[in-house]
Amino acid sequence: MTRFFLTTAALVILAGMSAAGASAANITQPAPGTPVYGQLSAAPPAGMVPPPAPAGFHYEWVYGYDHHAVYKAHWEPVRNNS
């Protein structure tokens, strides 16, 4: 009798996990490069200036992943071409 209940419980858990997985697979994901929050800002907000750049670098305003792996607009250091 115990084997019957354990088998039934295992099958119920497996069916529930399968249903949850199928449901999660149907959730649509945004296309790569699509802002998840906020507006796409091609230029920094008025009055916002970049931080002081280290020697041999300058800052550019970009919309991409920052150093925290968050997709958003931010200043990014870029090496000078000289």
N, C-alpha and C positions, 0 to 999 in steps of 0.2 A: 504494500500500500504506500509506503514511504517513497519507493522508487517511482510510482505513478505520480505522486504529488510533486516530486522534484523535477521529473521530466516535464510535467505540465507547466510548472513555474518557469523552467528554463525556456520552453517554447513561447510562453507568453512574453517573457522579457525579450527574447530574440525578435518576436513579431513587433513589439513596441519599438525596439531600437531600429528595426528596418523601416517602419513607418516614419519615425522621426528623421532618419537619414534621407528617405525619399522626399519628405517635405522640405528639408533643408536644401536639397539639391535643386528645388524649383524656385528658390529665392534668386531673383535676378541681381547680378552684380554690375556695377557701373563699368563702362569701357575704360581701358587703360588711358590715363591722361585726362580723364574727366574729373573736374574738381568735385570733391565729395562734400565740401562745405564752403560757404563764402563765395564771393564773386572772383572771377579770373581778373587779376589786375596786371595789366601790361606795363604799368608805370607805378612807382611808389606813390603813396598818398601825399597830398600837398604838404610841404613842410618837413617831410621825413628825409633825413640825410643819412648817408652810410656812415658806419663807424670808422674810426681811423684805420687805414689799411697798413699792414706790415710792409717792410721794405720789399720792393719788387712785385707788389700786388696792387690791384685796385678792386673795388667792389662793383658788382653789377646786380641789378634787380632781376630776379628770376622767379619763375613759378615752377616748382618741382619739389623733390624730396629734400628736406633739410637734414641736419646731422642727427635728428631724433627719429628719422624715417617717417616724418609726417609730411604729406603732400600739401604744400601751401606756398604762398608768395613770401620771399625773404631775400635779404642781401647775401650774395655769395662771393667769396674772394676769388679773383681770377689773376693768374700770373701775367705780368706785363710782357709784351712781345719784344722788348729790346735786349 
